[in-house]
Amino acid sequence: MIPIAKPLIGEEEIDNVVKVLKSGMIAQGPRVAEFEEKFAEYVGVDHAVAASSGTTALHLAILAAGIGKGDEVITTPFSFVATGNCILYAGACPVFVDIDPLTYNINPSKIEEAVTDKTRALLPVHLYGQPAQMDEINRVARDNDLVVIEDAAQAHGALYNNEKTGSLGDMGCFSFYPTKNMTTSEGGIITTDNEEIADNARILRAHGEKERYSHVVLGYNFRMTDIAAAIGLSQLKKLDGFNQRRQENAEYLTEHIKEIPGIQHPHVLAGAEHVFHQYTIRVGGGKREEFMKFLNENGVGTGIHYPITLYQQKLYRDLNFDADCPESEKAANEVLSLPVHPNLSVEDVEKIVNVISTAANELF
Ligand SMILES: Cc1ncc(COP(=O)(O)O)c(C=O)c1O
């Protein structure tokens, strides 16, 4: 079976981890500081604050921006559940705006009508590795005095008008979960040019401790370890190469499946460089489940990102959430992710194309 994801861990990562283990400093220490510095430089921002996961990075970012009870944050319902949950953790209220059916990212033309006097922030997601339409998102934020927090968990190294994700809004949040474009095992990071926000996030990350034994706010233990940062430092050096291989795999897949009826290949926005965290097609006509079964039975792993919108999850229904997002619901019924990761061989991508062609012949 060709897996849908497979992290590429090399000798350098292993050596770096062993060095940390032998150093005696295995919690947050010098490797985390070095990783923060290098990641900030890579993204092109002044500050980076590492965290224990992408989820805790998002949680910290929202708190660091001063968002809390009674505030609304506009986001997409077509994402991993952490996107909405981090707003709930802060006691704020997610407001879900529908997606653009071509890119699967929040539809910028629908954001302004969702703004109320309680709205404090916009939280776009760069889904599958494709940047959201940040020009319009930042325009709405400017006009309505809102903070922009990018959920860049899936978009390390992606570009929008030649600028990196994580540098496009007030803050960016990345995940380093093993399926992501680069990994630290578990891990996350916040990127920002705003020194005050970075300081707030650092304090909140370590139990609200401003100086030793002086706890000024209710904080958390959301620290990254030096073991994780040691992996991240090697992975960061390889990130552009990993992304290039993802893009080459995606290009091959698109070239060979674009004429197959019943399947819509990914659309890349003008001005965007997509880093293909996922290569996600649409299978119409109510055939997605059958199509997926055929692929799985013939050795091609798949994923559904995501089979249900956030507001339709039990958690959100129990909290009385609802939203009018027909494009998100339609996408949830039709999307199917194929393997695109840098660990694929030429034979793997050829096999994926062959199995898809056969599946389409049999089912459509
Ligand atoms: C869009 C999105 N946001 C947030 C997260 C949360 O990151 P993590 O799994 O590192 O907590 C993820 C990762 O799965 C994600 O895909």
The ligand as a Gaussian input file, in Angstrom:
#p B3LYP/6-31G(d) Opt

LIG

0 1
 C       -5.245000      23.242000       9.546000
 C       -4.665000      22.709000      10.838000
 N       -4.721000      23.481000      11.932000
 C       -4.199000      23.062000      13.100000
 C       -3.594000      21.835000      13.226000
 C       -3.106000      21.388000      14.563000
 O       -1.772000      21.015000      14.608000
 P       -1.259000      19.863000      15.591000
 O       -1.771000      18.553000      15.101000
 O        0.241000      19.973000      15.497000
 O       -1.748000      20.195000      16.946000
 C       -3.489000      21.024000      12.109000
 C       -2.780000      19.731000      12.161000
 O       -3.208000      18.654000      12.106000
 C       -4.066000      21.445000      10.881000
 O       -4.023000      20.674000       9.784000

